[in-house]
Amino acid sequence: MSASIPSIPVDPSRPVRVRIAPSPTGDPHVGTAYVALFNRCFAKKHGGKFILRIEDTDQTRSTRESEAAIFKSLRWCGLDWDEGPDIGGPYGPYRQSERLAIYREHAQILLDKGEAYRCFATPEELEEMRRTQKERGAKQPYDRRYRNIPESEVARLLAEGRPHVVRLKMPIGGKAVITDGLRGEISFDNDELDDQILLKSDGFPTYHLANVVDDRLMQITHVIRAEEWIPSTPKHARLYEAFGWQPPAFIHLPLLRNNDKTKISKRKNPVSLEYYQAAGILPEALLNFLGRMGWSMPDEREKFTRAEMEEAFTFDRMHLGGPIFDLDKLDWLNGLYLREQTPEQLVARLREWLLSDEYLTSVVPLVRERMTRLSEFIPKTSWLFGEPTPLAKEAYVPKGKTQAETWDAVTAIAELVDKQVRWEVAPLEEAFRKLCEQIGWKPKDLFSIVRLVATAATAAPPLFDSLVAIGKARTQVRVRQALTLLKP
């Protein structure tokens, strides 16, 4: 065992239970699959359970479409779960939006114990606090002015119907020390930790309260998540202390990195699981690739199955340096898996991918009226089945526009594509026409750019039908490529 990695505690009298808790606020992220893989391997290694929980308390951004996409993409990867919103289990419900009464009950427990308090600060007060605290050189913006007001004052403000949040009483002064399963003890200055909000004024919990309460009630033994959550861990440890609960073991996985060592992002790498499926990456190759992100097999071999990883899995094979998400390495691995297929198996894989009767049936209407021979089908649809070669940057710039103006327009297109939930013809056309109004472009000019970016062709079937056929994930990548090309 590596001297740099502490041993991960496993209580033989307590079944291992781990979870992932994605937010359904966008496309299914490759980082979710990465964290899910390590959780699942740890659970299966110890005969435990792997749970999927949906953190959908952000009601303005959460959608059932995004939730369904998460389920579909994780199952495509081969990362199935033992309990979850779609299959149930003994500790449900597994959507946070269906557990609001539980969180309010637990917030009241903390209020009754004197471990939390009601904060009636108005937006104007909070802004004044931020300004004053900054001038004083304070390390956190909230000055705790409602922390110790008399109960009579609390009662008066409640009687007036004043909006309020519930905050946790964090320690003042000293150090908070948490234990990370991969790093050992990590200390934090308590003066840098604010009295975190537990319950918002609309009655919805914050991530911190819901996370801790759910992990406790679902009997989670090990919280295995990305290292970006390390700064939140002392707050969670404090919540466990306030409730009088034994905390789980905390294990923070190293973040996936771009080639330049920055945190993986859609601006530099495709991050949607849907993209990798549409691009023709085999799920077993993707899992193998993710398994190599900061971890290695005992014999250091690079190609291994999920089952082999589960059998050999221990956290002492983890390396804390940020693993590089190298797409060339993924293509190399994917090539190994492809070449193992028999011709019959490869044909079946191609049909599962984009050559199914269902997909071809959806594509044929796009080009049927433009064909005189069957041989024309492939050249007229090549942009659907492969990645088109980007044009010269000048080709994207409409007459009367500059490269900088075009880059701004493509930036706006990228933001629209990222936010678009319903990837269907009518909603797409409506969204793009609104964008034309917002940025002051004629539809003819903006739509021509979208067509070029998506298909690398000046003549193509109807634009929005084409975008639907390409799919959101591949459209996102093509827009990012155009942005890189056009950057002033």
Phi, psi and omega in degrees: 000139180294135181294340184276347183249117177294162176286146180268121184290134174227117181275113182298341180271356184232115183302138178292130176224123180232167184208160161241154185219070181288154174263129182277064185243012181182202181284149179299124190267143179297332176295329176296318178295322179300310180292321179298319181300313183289324174297313183295318179298317180296317180297313183292326178300326185253015178067029184259196183243143177246122188246141172251123178237141181256121180263089188243034180282349173279088188289340180281337184244339183286139177222152176289332176298318178293320178300314180297323179294323177298311179304311185297315184290319179295322178291323176302321179292339186094021182254071179280164186233161184270332179218147180177177184299328185270341182240353178079194183154173186284352185238026181285179000289158186254012169250131182296328180296343179262008184237021188299321180297326179296317182291320179295321177299318182285330173295321178294324177302316181291323176297316181295327180278353183078015180267351180220168181209159178273131180246122185257017183300133177277164176305323179293319177298317181297321178294319178295321177298314180302316181294313182293316180298322179295318179296327179280348183079019179292152185272351175217147193283340183266129187266010174063028186293339179261005187293324187234028178289152183298152179299328179296323178290322177299314181298320180296315181293323177294319179296329177285349182078025181293129175299148181204164172243166174251127181245150176273139175280108177271154178298149177251122182081163178081195184238147169254131182239125176240158178250121175259134185297340180254345187238349184082210184283137176231130182251150180227145175282119182301331180292347178265359181253117182280167175287091189299146175284132178257318181232125181281170184294340178273004179087359178272145181282158168277170178307318188298310182293310183298319180300310184291314181298315180295316180299321178294309185290334177268007174058042177289128183265331183222123176264107182250110185213178183287155185293346177295345179270000179303315180299337178276344187296320177298329176292319179292320177299321178295322177296317177301317179298316182297323178281342184081030183254152173281124181285158174285174171283138180254129180226118184249116182285146177297145181289144171291140185237147168289173180300332180271013176077000175283160179302137182305135182211156182293345178285341183236345180210145171298129182244352181277130175300328180297328179296314184295326175293313182292333182279354177091022173277132178286140182300324180292329177289320179296317179296319177301314179299314180294326178296336179273358181282087178090003182224155179218152175289155180304327180266007176067011179291150186268336183252123180203157180271167176298320180297320178294322177295318179298318182294323184266000195289128165213150181285348179287357173268008183275143176243130190277347175297139183303115181293139182272127179276084189264106183294331176297321178293322178296316178298321179299313179296316181299322177298321178299315180293320180297319184287346175280345183285141170288162177307319180294319179295321181292322175299317179297320178296318179298321178292322177295328185285273183232003183252028177285157176301322182298313182291317179298323178296327178284335182275322186307317180299338181291331187236356185304318183285348182257002184257141169243342177222152176300328182296345180279345184301313185295308179297329181283346181236016184301328181290349177272329188253355176213174180268118182292149177287123180302147178279172172296148186303328182296333184293336183275346187271113180293158178300131180089358179244154177264168177297321180295318178295321179293320178298318177299319180294318179292327174300316178294323177297317180300317180295321178296313182299317180300322186272344186292123181268311182269105182268072182225162189302305186297311178298324179295314180297317179299316181295318181288326176292323175296322179297320177304315180295319184294321185257001175073033178252148173288141178306321181303316182288315182292318182296327178295322177294315181301317180298314180297317180296318186280326188238346186058028180224142178279333179243121181207167176302174180314135191305308189284331171296323179294317179298320179297318180294322179292320182095153183297315187298314180288327176298317178304314183295319181294323177294319179296322177297319179294322177300315179300318182293322187270352185306124182298000000 
